[in-house]
Every structure is written in structure tokens, then in C-alpha cells.
Amino acid sequence: MASDWPSWQWDELTQIGTDYEDVAEVRAYDERMAALRDRAAENRRVLEMLSVISEDLVLEVGTGTGLFARQCAAITKHVIAIDISRAMLDYAALRAMEEGIANISFVHAGFLTYRHDGPPIDAVVSSLALHHLPDQWKLVGLKRLAGITRRGARLLLSDLVFPDHTVDDPVAHFGALVSGMPPSSRKEMERHLRTEFSTFDWAMRQIVSRAGFRLEWSTIEGVLTHYLCTRL
């Protein structure tokens, strides 16, 4: 953690989970996701849900390899793409340069460390990043987002969240999550449950509300829950 942050602040810049500081792992991740999912179609749906227009300033928290940022940059004024992994950012910036995209700013930061300098943000998207923070720091991170977005701005959060019906026997649910994964992904899910900070749906709803956003709707898709919110 940089010296200008309090010593008691959560150190979000220390990588947990898969080591995305390894450039080879970044490239492998990009290829693996391309084989498993139609990410371009997923990103088009996200852009529609956020109602992004040509004059919008869009922030992506946890840009990864930058595919969403590149697609978003094609239809809007400017995109700020932040990530805690320098290797991810380097790879994402290289891909943007290869495609001739010049309206993306890549910043090494996360929910707790991004410093915004400019007009209020119109839309924020974050997928599979908030679970890196314990719940109290999730609230801090989302309150920081509320502080840099305009009133009425849209926020789309997507993450692995535990449904409320699992609270009576969460351990059984955790075991079912692991056993329900393809064999190639079970170790990754085990590590996620052991070392990361996914939370329950009721907690996420409270955190979003207390951070200054109105929850418009949520939906479950596989192991992910999506939350579309509006800045109050």
C-alpha cells in the first residue's frame, strides 16, 4: 500500500486468488475466457443495461484484459479502465493500441485507491472485482464511487454472491458450488471460497443502499448475481 494511504486501510493492491501479475497467466486467462463465453455479446448487453451514450464518461473497475473497455470506447466519449494488476493493465493497453483505440485511460488502482480528476462519471461497471474486499471495505469502495458519479449515474455490479436461501446451511451451499463446477475449475472455486470475500445477497443489497445507490433490479445468472443501480 502506498505511503499516502492510512496504514490501517485494506491493501487492495496486493494480489489474491489467481496470480494475474504473471503476463503468461493474463494471456491464458484471455484465451480461456474467449473459449468459454461469448464475452462480446455479454458486453453488448451490459452497454444496453447501462444505456451508454456517445457523451458518457464510463468507469470500469477491474478491467482485466480490457475487452469491455474497448467495446465501450467504440460508442462513448471516454473510458477509464482501472485494475489492481499491472500485468492486466499492460496487456489491456497493448490490445487497445493494436486496435487503434485512443480514448481509454488505464489506471493502476481499485475501489479504494482510484483518485478521480475530472467531471462526474456517468456510468460504472464492475465484474468479479468487489469480492476482493471484505464487506466493510465493499461499503467504503461503493461510497467512493458514489462520490465521483453524477446524480442518476448507472452502476452495474456483477459478482459471485450467495443467495439468501443458502443462509440456513451455507457450508452445504459452498460444497455444492465446488462440486457443481467443471473439474478444471474446482480448484479455482475452492481457492475463491477459502481466500476471497464473496458475501450474501442480503448484505450486498444493504451495502449498495447505504453507499448511496438505489437498486433497480438484480438477477442471477449461473454463479453470478447482477445488480443494476442508480446513484441517488
Secondary structure, 3 states (H helix, E strand, C coil): CCCCCCCCCCCCCCCCCCCCCCHHHHHHHHHHHHHHCCHHHHHHHHHHHHCCCCCCEEEEECCCCCHHHHHHHCCCCEEEEEECCHHHHHHHHHHHHHCCCCCEEEEECCCCCCCCCCCCEEEEEEECCHHHCCHHHHHHHHHHHHHHEEEEEEEEEEEECECHHHCCCHHHHHHHHHHCCCHHHHHHHHHHHHHCCCCEHHHHHHHHHHCCEEEEEEEEECCEEEEEEEEC
